[in-house]
Amino acid sequence: MARWKDVKKGKIQEKKQAPITVFYAGFWSRFLAMVTDIFMIGMPIALLITISFGYETMKSQPGFLDALAPSEAAPAADPLIFIITMSMWVVVILSFWYQTGQTPGKKQANIIIVDSKTFKQPSFLQLLGRLLILIMPIFSFISIFVILVHPRKRALHDILSGTSVIYKKK
């Protein structure tokens, strides 16, 4: 170990770190990861909720088409089922992100979530903020366009939470 006096006088040179080469994950890699996660995370949660509350109860839950064309005869939705489903989804996604930086879909696409400044694992608060922004419908819609035009291919939720999605080194 070098003494500070020797380093200061120039007798011993400090080691310089090589610049980090980073490849940012693009739209299609992220899209592939999202579709994979819908099936690998979303479907088991939906199956568990269906088994717990029954098929008839799940049939009465509003879906995408109900939002487009609401009808007067549609039964009232149970907000408890929505809250439980979203809570399960949030816990599972945050667990994956915090433990490995990847969901199964991101692992399959070989991409990882990192802090945008240090390129190391982001903090739990960054991941929580990223997820809360991600699940807001208006931000999710805007994020699609932001990824396409941002030079580092960061989505709106990445920019606001200080994260980036990059290709993982093999």
Secondary structure, DSSP 8 states (H G I E B T S, - for coil): ---HHHHHHTSS-----------B--HHHHHHHHHHHIIIIIHHHHHHHHHHH-HHHHHTS--HHHHHS--TTS----HHHHHHHHHHHHHHHHHHHHHHS--HHHHHHTEEEEETTT-S---HHHHHHHHHHHTSHHHHHHHHHHHHH-TT---HHHHHHTEEEEE---
